[in-house]
Amino acid sequence: MARKKYEAEHENHERWLISYADFITLLFAFFVVMYAISVVNEGKYKVFSVSLGDAFGGKDQKTASVASSDVPQLIVLPDPLVKRRAEAMRREKERLTQLAQKLTSTLAPLVREGKVRVTQNSRGVSVEINASVLFDPGDAALTPESDQALRALAVLLKDDPHAVQVEGHTDPTPIRNALFPSNWELSAVRASSVVRLFIDSGVAPERLTAVGHGANIPVASNATPEGRARNRRVAVTILSALPDTTTEISTR
């Protein structure tokens, strides 16, 4: 009987290539999908961001740009409270600037002589008057010459709604007399004298505060007579009406 010869079936060692090819195809498809969903139509995106800016804050609202112009921008939505506070600050600054201009015009002769300075900062508008315009040396009674300037100032403050703080300042030269044992008392009473004149001129008392600083806040060197004369002054500050932000400090 003829014997049948069976050839051993040849084993395929390259089947792993099929699985590998499938894996590569799926990986490629995954990255194509990820890229597709990450691409934004820049034109439509800009139209969308501008529309949101106009709706929430007007055309001055800008978007925060990133490092590359090819990357879509991030939209920054305005906080209504922040916007309202910024608008209130702008209006208050304008009101104080107008008041400062009126004060400068009213006191122009003394400003030109260097005896009065009008300044403005975040605290408000300050009218700094040299003590020689208001008082005799070592005294807190207003001189007749001071009446005209202070009453002109009071006319502008009378119908203005802002609070007013009057601060008295001296130089460090010691003073000891029957009325004032130190510069503290002298500076405080000088401030009070100005406040009393403002009240007599029609400024509401509840808007006024008198403060004495003595020689503790100099604006010039006390080493020279000119510097000491500069430091002897009364500052009338029209305070900004914007409320301060108060934060309670917790012990936790």
Backbone torsions as a table, in degrees:
resi	resn	phi	psi	omega
1	MET	NA	134.8	-178.6
2	ALA	-73.1	134.5	-179.3
3	ARG	-89.0	128.3	178.1
4	LYS	-82.3	136.5	179.2
5	LYS	-102.5	123.4	177.8
6	TYR	-104.9	121.1	177.0
7	GLU	-78.4	136.6	176.4
8	ALA	-64.0	128.4	-177.9
9	GLU	-64.9	130.6	-176.6
10	HIS	-73.8	123.8	-179.3
11	GLU	-79.2	134.7	-179.0
12	ASN	-89.0	112.7	-178.9
13	HIS	-92.1	5.4	-175.2
14	GLU	-112.2	15.9	179.5
15	ARG	-66.9	-23.8	-179.5
16	TRP	-64.6	-22.5	179.4
17	LEU	-65.2	-31.3	-179.7
18	ILE	-66.9	-46.4	178.5
19	SER	-63.9	-40.6	179.2
20	TYR	-62.7	-42.2	179.2
21	ALA	-64.3	-40.3	177.1
22	ASP	-62.0	-42.2	-179.8
23	PHE	-63.2	-44.5	179.5
24	ILE	-62.5	-40.3	179.3
25	THR	-63.1	-45.5	178.9
26	LEU	-64.4	-40.5	179.3
27	LEU	-63.6	-41.4	178.4
28	PHE	-63.3	-44.4	179.6
29	ALA	-62.1	-37.8	179.6
30	PHE	-61.5	-46.4	-178.5
31	PHE	-70.7	-31.1	176.0
32	VAL	-64.1	-43.8	179.1
33	VAL	-64.4	-43.6	179.5
34	MET	-61.1	-42.0	178.6
35	TYR	-65.2	-40.2	-177.2
36	ALA	-63.5	-41.9	-177.6
37	ILE	-78.7	-14.6	179.5
38	SER	-88.5	-16.4	-178.8
39	VAL	-81.3	125.8	-179.4
40	VAL	-111.9	137.9	174.3
41	ASN	-68.8	105.6	-171.9
42	GLU	-62.8	-36.3	-179.8
43	GLY	-63.4	-47.2	179.1
44	LYS	-65.9	-35.4	-178.7
45	TYR	-64.8	-41.1	179.6
46	LYS	-65.8	-42.0	178.1
47	VAL	-60.3	-42.5	179.5
48	PHE	-62.9	-44.9	-177.6
49	SER	-67.9	-39.5	178.7
50	VAL	-64.5	-40.0	179.5
51	SER	-62.8	-42.7	177.8
52	LEU	-64.7	-40.2	179.0
53	GLY	-62.0	-42.3	178.8
54	ASP	-64.9	-38.0	-177.0
55	ALA	-69.6	-34.6	-173.0
56	PHE	-101.2	-16.6	-176.3
57	GLY	-162.4	6.5	-178.3
58	GLY	90.3	178.1	-173.1
59	LYS	-76.9	-4.6	178.7
60	ASP	-84.7	-7.3	177.2
61	GLN	-73.6	126.6	-179.1
62	LYS	-112.3	156.0	174.5
63	THR	-93.4	149.7	-178.9
64	ALA	-80.6	115.8	-178.0
65	SER	-80.8	155.1	177.0
66	VAL	-106.6	-178.5	-170.5
67	ALA	-59.4	-42.5	-175.6
68	SER	-105.3	137.3	179.9
69	SER	-72.9	-15.9	179.1
70	ASP	-80.3	-14.9	-178.4
71	VAL	-91.2	135.1	-179.8
72	PRO	-55.7	145.9	-178.7
73	GLN	-82.3	157.2	177.0
74	LEU	-91.0	137.4	179.9
75	ILE	-86.9	129.2	176.3
76	VAL	-109.0	108.8	-178.8
77	LEU	-83.2	134.8	-177.2
78	PRO	-71.9	141.7	173.5
79	ASP	-83.3	120.2	-177.8
80	PRO	-56.3	-38.4	-179.8
81	LEU	-66.2	-41.6	178.4
82	VAL	-63.6	-41.3	-178.9
83	LYS	-64.9	-42.9	-180.0
84	ARG	-64.9	-40.0	179.5
85	ARG	-66.3	-40.5	178.6
86	ALA	-62.6	-39.4	178.7
87	GLU	-67.4	-40.0	177.8
88	ALA	-64.5	-39.5	178.0
89	MET	-63.7	-39.7	-179.9
90	ARG	-64.6	-45.9	-179.4
91	ARG	-65.9	-40.4	179.4
92	GLU	-64.9	-40.0	177.8
93	LYS	-62.8	-39.7	178.2
94	GLU	-63.9	-43.1	179.4
95	ARG	-62.0	-44.3	-179.4
96	LEU	-67.4	-35.8	177.9
97	THR	-64.2	-42.3	177.3
98	GLN	-63.3	-39.9	178.3
99	LEU	-65.3	-41.0	178.8
100	ALA	-61.8	-39.2	178.6
101	GLN	-65.7	-39.5	177.6
102	LYS	-65.3	-42.0	179.7
103	LEU	-63.5	-42.7	179.3
104	THR	-62.6	-40.8	179.3
105	SER	-67.6	-41.5	-178.7
106	THR	-65.7	-39.2	-176.8
107	LEU	-100.6	22.9	-173.9
108	ALA	-53.4	-44.1	-179.8
109	PRO	-60.1	-43.0	179.6
110	LEU	-71.6	-32.1	176.7
111	VAL	-64.4	-43.8	179.9
112	ARG	-64.5	-32.0	179.4
113	GLU	-80.9	-5.2	-179.9
114	GLY	79.9	12.6	-179.0
115	LYS	-92.9	-12.8	178.2
116	VAL	-135.7	136.8	175.9
117	ARG	-126.6	132.9	177.2
118	VAL	-113.5	122.2	-179.1
119	THR	-131.0	160.5	179.2
120	GLN	-136.6	136.3	174.3
121	ASN	-147.3	-168.2	-176.6
122	SER	-65.7	-21.0	179.4
123	ARG	-77.4	-30.5	-179.4
124	GLY	149.0	-151.8	179.3
125	VAL	-111.1	130.0	-177.8
126	SER	-116.5	131.5	174.4
127	VAL	-110.6	108.7	-177.5
128	GLU	-99.1	117.8	-175.5
129	ILE	-113.0	127.6	178.4
130	ASN	-64.2	137.9	-176.6
131	ALA	-60.3	-27.6	-179.5
132	SER	-64.6	-22.5	177.6
133	VAL	-75.7	-25.3	-170.2
134	LEU	-109.3	-33.7	-169.9
135	PHE	-135.4	156.6	167.5
136	ASP	-80.2	156.7	-178.8
137	PRO	-56.0	132.3	177.3
138	GLY	70.9	12.5	-176.9
139	ASP	-123.5	156.1	179.2
140	ALA	-117.5	6.3	176.4
141	ALA	-85.4	131.3	-179.4
142	LEU	-66.5	136.1	178.6
143	THR	-78.7	157.4	177.2
144	PRO	-57.6	-33.2	-179.0
145	GLU	-66.3	-26.4	-177.2
146	SER	-77.8	-18.9	-172.6
147	ASP	-59.6	-44.8	-176.0
148	GLN	-63.9	-46.1	-178.1
149	ALA	-65.6	-44.8	-177.6
150	LEU	-69.1	-36.2	179.6
151	ARG	-71.7	-32.2	174.3
152	ALA	-65.5	-38.2	176.0
153	LEU	-66.0	-40.7	-179.6
154	ALA	-63.8	-34.5	178.7
155	VAL	-59.6	-40.8	179.1
156	LEU	-72.3	-32.3	-177.5
157	LEU	-82.1	-21.5	-172.9
158	LYS	-56.9	-47.3	-176.2
159	ASP	-99.8	6.5	177.9
160	ASP	-87.9	138.8	-174.5
161	PRO	-82.9	-8.7	-173.0
162	HIS	-72.1	150.5	171.1
163	ALA	-71.4	150.1	-176.0
164	VAL	-127.1	128.8	176.7
165	GLN	-114.8	125.8	179.9
166	VAL	-107.0	123.6	-176.1
167	GLU	-118.9	128.8	176.0
168	GLY	-97.2	139.0	-179.2
169	HIS	-134.0	146.2	176.4
170	THR	-130.0	176.4	168.7
171	ASP	-92.7	175.0	-175.2
172	PRO	-82.3	2.8	178.9
173	THR	-60.1	123.2	-176.6
174	PRO	-61.5	143.5	176.6
175	ILE	-130.0	130.3	176.6
176	ARG	-143.0	108.3	174.8
177	ASN	-143.7	-174.4	-174.8
178	ALA	-65.8	-23.8	-176.8
179	LEU	-96.9	-37.2	-172.7
180	PHE	-130.1	109.0	178.5
181	PRO	-73.9	-17.0	179.4
182	SER	-157.3	173.9	179.1
183	ASN	-67.9	-22.1	176.7
184	TRP	-59.5	-52.2	-178.9
185	GLU	-64.0	-40.9	-179.5
186	LEU	-60.8	-47.5	-178.2
187	SER	-65.4	-38.9	-179.1
188	ALA	-67.8	-42.8	-179.1
189	VAL	-70.1	-34.3	175.9
190	ARG	-62.6	-43.2	177.1
191	ALA	-62.6	-40.7	179.2
192	SER	-65.2	-35.1	178.7
193	SER	-63.1	-40.6	178.2
194	VAL	-67.6	-41.4	178.3
195	VAL	-61.0	-42.4	-179.5
196	ARG	-62.6	-39.6	177.3
197	LEU	-65.3	-40.3	178.0
198	PHE	-60.8	-42.6	179.3
199	ILE	-63.1	-43.7	178.4
200	ASP	-62.9	-24.0	-178.7
201	SER	-92.4	4.3	174.0
202	GLY	105.2	1.8	177.1
203	VAL	-76.9	133.0	-176.7
204	ALA	-61.6	128.6	-177.4
205	PRO	-59.9	-34.0	-178.0
206	GLU	-67.6	-13.2	178.1
207	ARG	-89.3	-7.7	-169.3
208	LEU	-108.4	143.7	175.7
209	THR	-137.8	137.0	176.8
210	ALA	-112.5	132.9	-177.5
211	VAL	-134.9	136.0	175.0
212	GLY	-110.0	124.0	-178.9
213	HIS	-105.5	-5.7	-175.6
214	GLY	60.9	-135.4	-179.1
215	ALA	-104.2	21.1	-169.3
216	ASN	-86.9	-9.9	178.6
217	ILE	-127.8	72.0	179.5
218	PRO	-72.6	151.5	175.3
219	VAL	-113.8	-1.1	178.1
220	ALA	-148.7	168.9	-179.8
221	SER	-71.1	135.4	176.5
222	ASN	-84.5	6.0	-178.4
223	ALA	-78.8	-14.7	-178.6
224	THR	-124.4	155.2	176.9
225	PRO	-59.7	-36.8	179.6
226	GLU	-64.8	-41.1	179.0
227	GLY	-66.1	-42.1	178.9
228	ARG	-64.7	-38.5	177.3
229	ALA	-63.9	-36.4	178.1
230	ARG	-66.7	-34.7	-177.8
231	ASN	-77.0	-21.0	176.6
232	ARG	-81.9	104.5	-170.2
233	ARG	-158.2	167.3	170.2
234	VAL	-125.4	128.7	179.5
235	ALA	-109.5	123.2	176.3
236	VAL	-105.2	111.5	-175.7
237	THR	-109.3	120.6	173.7
238	ILE	-87.5	109.9	-169.8
239	LEU	-80.1	141.8	176.9
240	SER	-60.2	143.2	-177.5
241	ALA	-85.1	-4.3	-179.6
242	LEU	-69.4	132.3	-178.5
243	PRO	-72.4	146.4	174.8
244	ASP	-76.4	149.7	175.6
245	THR	-88.4	123.4	-178.0
246	THR	-106.5	130.1	178.4
247	THR	-121.8	122.6	179.0
248	GLU	-78.4	132.0	-178.9
249	ILE	-92.5	120.0	-178.7
250	SER	-88.2	151.5	178.0
251	THR	-86.4	-5.7	180.0
252	ARG	-77.5	NA	NA
